[in-house]
Amino acid sequence: MFNNVYAGKKVLVTGHTGFKGSWLTAWLLKMGARVAGYSNGIPTNPSHFEDLQLASRIQHIIGDVRDYDALSAACDDFQPEFIFHLAAQPLVRYSYENPRETFEVNMLGTLNVLEWIRKSGASVKVAVMITSDKCYDNVEWLYGYREDDRLGGEDPYSGSKGAAELIAKSYIKSFFGKAGGPRVATVRAGNVIGGGDWALDRIVPDIIRSWLKDKKVEIRNPLSTRPWQHVLEPLSGYLCLGAELYVSETHAGEPFNFGPDSKVNKNVGELIGEMERSWPAAPGWVNTGNPADFRKESNLLKLCCDKANILLKWYPTLDFEETIVFTTEWFRRYHARKGSIYDLTMEQIEHYIQTAKNKGIAWAEQ
């Protein structure tokens, strides 16, 4: 798997206490990596990070990515060989209420990580900077956005992610193009679902919280369409790219999209319908959309992943039905409290790896 690149390596994950960060940290531990995490706290309650008891399994560092001195001290101490930068303000609607915080975290955090690598990061071989599919200037066309399409966005969150991409591109072109230097790339993914996501104002956690109370979930826009993907799908892409950058500088400095097959582009109503099939006695949903809500959310967004398919031999592993089964099964077993959440999470990672192997996906067979 990934040519065993991560075994014994020192890997820093910023935002390790979040949904994606906690899954990535668990997967890295499974591969034998030595992991440090840097985050400003526990973002949700319940928390996947806390349920996994990761604070006792890694070097757990509390700090704000906007604080360059604190971040620099942590990196100086750990001397990572790999960096996966996930720390962010991740919510669109929250960005309307807190635009300054959103821009500061998403832009300055990216800048500070890159600046530490430039000034002091002699240990760093690979840095994968995670932004978002919403970094694109979304005009809601029917085909997927490619890596060279225009960046931007009308809401503060999207604008902050487009800006983070521009910061990364500037640093890559200015400082990281030399042979033998750090190999840095950016990755774009979105609409990630899966067990352990307890964030506010996100569709799957909203559904689960309502259904666990035997209540109908309130939906703003059932026709909003997204390329839903399980959390392990983009993480496999990040790890695949990181491993490739470690052994070759061919794709250094490049952006990559990671998303599902186009057939997985389903609307919210279809997502709920599929979840109902995996959730006995699901209470259903009710449409509470308010047309007067000024906070714009796009109705259509999808990515073209041809570049990752061709250059990295990366492909999504799960179809839509498998994605939903993985997600609902995790929450059902979590609610039943049978066994440890760490074992459950590791079991799902192993199941995902075996599914990828069975489908002949390259990273899983290496």
Secondary structure as the mmCIF struct_conf table of DSSP 4:
data_model
#
loop_
_struct_conf.conf_type_id
_struct_conf.id
_struct_conf.beg_label_comp_id
_struct_conf.beg_label_asym_id
_struct_conf.beg_label_seq_id
_struct_conf.end_label_comp_id
_struct_conf.end_label_asym_id
_struct_conf.end_label_seq_id
HELX_RH_3T_P HELX_RH_3T_P1 PHE A 2 ASN A 4
TURN_TY1_P TURN_TY1_P1 VAL A 5 GLY A 8
STRN STRN1 LYS A 10 THR A 14
TURN_TY1_P TURN_TY1_P2 GLY A 15 THR A 17
BEND BEND1 GLY A 18 GLY A 18
HELX_RH_AL_P HELX_RH_AL_P1 PHE A 19 LYS A 30
TURN_TY1_P TURN_TY1_P3 MET A 31 GLY A 32
STRN STRN2 ARG A 34 SER A 39
BEND BEND2 ASN A 40 GLY A 41
BEND BEND3 THR A 44 PRO A 46
HELX_RH_AL_P HELX_RH_AL_P2 HIS A 48 ASP A 51
TURN_TY1_P TURN_TY1_P4 LEU A 52 GLN A 53
HELX_RH_3T_P HELX_RH_3T_P2 LEU A 54 SER A 56
TURN_TY1_P TURN_TY1_P5 ARG A 57 ARG A 57
BEND BEND4 ILE A 58 ILE A 58
STRN STRN3 GLN A 59 ILE A 62
TURN_TY1_P TURN_TY1_P6 VAL A 65 ARG A 66
HELX_RH_AL_P HELX_RH_AL_P3 TYR A 68 PHE A 78
BEND BEND5 GLU A 81 GLU A 81
STRN STRN4 PHE A 82 HIS A 85
BEND BEND6 ALA A 88 ALA A 88
HELX_RH_AL_P HELX_RH_AL_P4 VAL A 92 GLU A 97
HELX_RH_AL_P HELX_RH_AL_P5 PRO A 99 PHE A 103
HELX_RH_PI_P HELX_RH_PI_P1 GLU A 104 LEU A 108
HELX_RH_AL_P HELX_RH_AL_P6 GLY A 109 SER A 120
TURN_TY1_P TURN_TY1_P7 ALA A 122 SER A 123
BEND BEND7 LYS A 125 LYS A 125
STRN STRN5 VAL A 126 ILE A 130
HELX_RH_3T_P HELX_RH_3T_P3 ASP A 133 CYS A 135
STRN STRN6 TYR A 136 TYR A 136
BEND BEND8 LEU A 142 TYR A 143
HELX_LH_PP_P HELX_LH_PP_P1 GLY A 144 GLY A 144
STRN STRN7 TYR A 145 TYR A 145
HELX_LH_PP_P HELX_LH_PP_P2 ARG A 146 ARG A 146
TURN_TY1_P TURN_TY1_P8 GLU A 147 ASP A 148
BEND BEND9 ASP A 149 ASP A 149
HELX_LH_PP_P HELX_LH_PP_P3 ARG A 150 ARG A 150
STRN STRN8 LEU A 151 LEU A 151
BEND BEND10 GLU A 154 ASP A 155
HELX_RH_AL_P HELX_RH_AL_P7 PRO A 156 PHE A 175
BEND BEND11 PHE A 176 PHE A 176
BEND BEND12 LYS A 178 LYS A 178
TURN_TY1_P TURN_TY1_P9 ALA A 179 GLY A 180
BEND BEND13 GLY A 181 GLY A 181
STRN STRN9 ARG A 183 ARG A 188
STRN STRN10 VAL A 192 ILE A 193
TURN_TY1_P TURN_TY1_P10 GLY A 195 GLY A 196
TURN_TY1_P TURN_TY1_P11 LEU A 200 ASP A 201
HELX_RH_AL_P HELX_RH_AL_P8 ILE A 203 LEU A 212
TURN_TY1_P TURN_TY1_P12 LYS A 213 ASP A 214
HELX_LH_PP_P HELX_LH_PP_P4 LYS A 216 LYS A 216
STRN STRN11 VAL A 217 ILE A 219
BEND BEND14 ARG A 220 ARG A 220
TURN_TY1_P TURN_TY1_P13 PRO A 222 LEU A 223
STRN STRN12 THR A 225 PRO A 227
STRN STRN13 GLN A 229 HIS A 230
TURN_TY1_P TURN_TY1_P14 VAL A 231 VAL A 231
HELX_RH_AL_P HELX_RH_AL_P9 LEU A 232 VAL A 247
BEND BEND15 GLU A 249 GLU A 249
TURN_TY1_P TURN_TY1_P15 THR A 250 GLY A 253
STRN STRN14 PRO A 255 ASN A 257
HELX_RH_3T_P HELX_RH_3T_P4 SER A 262 VAL A 264
STRN STRN15 ASN A 265 ASN A 267
HELX_RH_AL_P HELX_RH_AL_P10 VAL A 268 ARG A 277
TURN_TY1_P TURN_TY1_P16 SER A 278 SER A 278
BEND BEND16 TRP A 279 TRP A 279
TURN_TY1_P TURN_TY1_P17 PRO A 280 ALA A 281
STRN STRN16 TRP A 285 ASN A 287
TURN_TY1_P TURN_TY1_P18 PRO A 291 ALA A 292
BEND BEND17 ARG A 295 ARG A 295
BEND BEND18 ASN A 299 ASN A 299
STRN STRN17 LEU A 300 LEU A 300
STRN STRN18 LEU A 303 LEU A 303
HELX_RH_AL_P HELX_RH_AL_P11 ASP A 306 LYS A 307
HELX_RH_PI_P HELX_RH_PI_P2 ALA A 308 LEU A 312
HELX_RH_AL_P HELX_RH_AL_P12 PHE A 320 ALA A 336
TURN_TY1_P TURN_TY1_P19 ARG A 337 ARG A 337
BEND BEND19 GLY A 339 GLY A 339
HELX_RH_AL_P HELX_RH_AL_P13 ILE A 341 ASN A 358
TURN_TY1_P TURN_TY1_P20 LYS A 359 GLY A 360
HELX_RH_AL_P HELX_RH_AL_P14 ALA A 362 GLU A 365
#
